[in-house]
Amino acid sequence: MSTLATQKAPSKTGVKRSVSLIAGLSGVVVLLFFAKVLLGSFQVSFVDFWRIVGGETIPGATFIVMEDRLPAAVIGILAGAAFGLSGTLFQNLLRNPLASPDVIGIGYGASAAAVIGMLLFGLQGWPLIGLALTGGLAVALLIYFLANSGRHTGGRFILMGIAFAAMLQAVISYLLTRADVRTVGDALRWMIGSLNSSTWDRLQVLLIALAILAPLTAIAAGKLRILELGDDVAAGLGLHVSRVRLGIVAVAVALCAVATAITGPIAFVAFMAGPLARMLNKGDANLMLSALTGSALVLLADFVGSNAFGGTQLPVGVITGALGAPFLLWLLIRSNQRGIGG
């Protein structure tokens, strides 16, 4: 498996490039946001949108914008950013582009816990997020300690994560076959990953959770830059390497679990966002770019799924899953051609 190279301090040119890319990608996210809100089978003009946001009631349009499209668009941006940050933290920490939560089983830990909460206890909102977070953390910690928290554990972590993902998939399938048929449909729709069930209440929960996680992510990013210098150098600078690594894992798991609890496990967004952001930034990692890339992927996939297949609407997870599989194959072939061992 390929490994990610240790990052150097960015040059002035690199910083300017990153700032330009952040501005450009922010513009793309804004355009996709308005495409999600204004376009579709029922189109809303830009002027009417601002009238509606200002409190004016326009029959038909107000309900579609305020109760359907607007919360879904905002949740898409926030959840995509959370997935993108989570995947990039894992990939940079383990120095491997395959080390994203949806590949190494962390996402399945959160999903299995959430499915148990929905099917057996009817949980929603904060209780569901708490259970998803607990499940994701439990699986991450188990994999982490089984892989040994010493040096060069990236490959073992990934392989164990893939094994746990397979086991957890079996657990989820078993639960779905045993649950009441009336509740299985909701769980199945959630498992695909979708913005269709977005509400203002769910958005509020997501906003509060990410407001708590945002400063922790910033702290984790700073510590990660030191870790990328190497364990010996990081320890020489006074960093407790194993504790810091475990803390970064916890933050990454929390980001994934929170987004998963709100939208379901949207496939491959966490996996694709980091490498795509690196490609745009000529190989340099940037968490803000990864977050914006995740947001853009979710909004674009949702818009394509809602509008590109006539009267058939596909959940966002179907589109990202279709994109992610060939991207994974391309990444493996590209890494193999470069001869990067791991």
Disulfide bonds with the S-S distance in Angstrom:
none
